Amino acid sequence: MTEATPAAHAAPAAPAARSLASELLNPHDLPLALYSVAELRAIEADAMAGLPPHTLMARAGHAAARFLREQIAHDNAAAATATVWVAAGHGNNGGDALVLAAELQRAGIAVEVCMPVEVKPDDARWALAEARAAGVAITAAPPASFERYGWLVDGMFGIGLARPLEGIFASLAHSLSQRARQGRVLALDVPSGLDSDTGNAVGAGAAVRATHTVTFIGAKPGLFMASGRDLAGIVTLAPIDVEHVTSAARTAVQLNAPALFARFLPARDFSTNKGSFGSLAVVGGDTGMCGAPILAARAALHTGAGKIHVALLGAGAPPYDPPHPELMLHPVDDLPLDKMDALAIGCGMGNRERASQVLNDVLALDVPKLLDADALNLLAVDASLAARVAARGAQGDPCVLTPHPLEAARLLGCDAPAVQRDRLAAARALTARFASVIVLKGTGTVIAAPDGRFAVNPTGNAALATGGTGDVLGGIIGALLAQRLPPYEAALAGVYLHGLAADTLTAQGDGPAGLTAGELAPMVRKLLNRMFYSG
């Protein structure tokens, strides 16, 4: 919970547990709202105004204790009887940890608390009294070794941390992170040291690497992007009976999920034909670089577009694609691009004057467009091309731009670290500059629309850190545009399926090391049919 100022009053009795106080939600496939620290502070203030003192802290501690009890119940005999060790900070996050410890102690689970600095806020002081009354062992110093403990709990700092961890707390963060490599570490609300808005370590300092996180009230964007995905581990949401937070009404940012795009996918009726699912042209492939657009085109084929063309700029391209002769390869001047239902532009396009001219020509066409790779680099160096993209978006015809952080930096005139410091802000700046749907690729890909909608994608893993996976994503989104999905929903669906394909292949043992970009497309096809067309 928020490291807030002390409560104005305190009560000696523990609040009664509510029926939903320990509800635990798996974020998988849920379009959860993702709340900033400022939004969470407002929600907490609203909720606390109508509740008895200590209620939210009691609910948070109960929810975390329930999570641990359920996990311990499934452990083997040795692990189930091992002591739980809890690190408690001096703010409200420490109070949550003390409630958890008291409840475990009362449930007969051995627990020890390390509290280097005694808690200060009134709510946390109440929690400390509860822990002492329950007989919890509390010390100021950590043990020399964590070997004899089962679960370790990080309850040092929550979302209110404004400066890097230091001193004993930085040391504990390091020790917990080391233990996470061979044991189990539960973080309460967020891993201590993590900026829950950005997914980066606060002040580039230390942060706890947990195996599991139980986050309270609402989900946070930083748990799903940048370093946050590695630091948070498996995330569980405990709404703690603040019902309205499952709605996106108070935030523009959501967790990407099928519910956001499924209804836009075309029906596959018996009476349909290839024309029902659109024609896509993948435009790119300067001399010696035809592999990238062909890779994108293969992905589009597996994503269900009716007809796939490859419009090549360079010389020396093959006359057809032997593994997929369904693809139609053309010199770019021989293909009527204005007759296509969508265009995916930029894969292997190069940066010669010819590429700039082709991009200038296609921007004039009244066809949905995705711009990737070299097309983005051309926008970054040619203000007139960038202005044309922005003008089309302002007229209600937004392109889809799919930059990785370095490409985004070029488009914004900054460097990649600046983009990564606040990915939501960078995506917001790109939508404003280009009036386009932005797919800012990376851990926790951000999808942003000019109308203010934002999503953070939860799928994907290190298997995607290999050449060509961006081309595959461009082909997938291009195919969905050809099937007449609106640009934002096409981007949501493409990013989600692309990442889920990597997750599924990794679960099968085909990743994360050594997975090739070309392996993604057949899995995207399988997922698309299994999830949306199997009924």
Secondary structure, 3 states (H helix, E strand, C coil): CCCCCCCCCCCCCCCCCCCCCCCCECCCCCCCEECCHHHHHHHHHHHHHCCCCCHHHHHHHHHHHHHHHHHHHCCCHHHHCCEEEEEECCCHHHHHHHHHHHHHHHCCCCEEEECCCCCCCHHHHHHHHHHHHCCCEEECCCCCCCCCEEEEEEECCCCCCCCCCCHHHHHHHHHHHHHHCCCEEEEECCCCCECCCCCCEHHHCCCCCCCEEEEECCECHHHCCCCHHHHHCEEEEECCCCHHHHCCCCCCEEECCHHHCHHHCCCCCCCCCHHHHCEEEEEECCCCCCHHHHHHHHHHHHCCCCEEEEEECCCCCCCCCCCCCCCEEEEHHHCCHHHCCEEEECCCCCCCHHHHHHHHHHHCCCCCEEECCHHHHHHHHCHHHHHHHHHHHHCCCCCEECCCHHHHHHHHCCCHHHHHHCHHHHHHHHHHHHCCEEEECCCCCEEECCCCCEEECCCCCHHHCCCCHHHHHHHHHHHHHHCCCCHHHHHHHHHHHHHHHHHHHHHCCCCCCCCCHHHHHHHHHHHHHHHHCCC
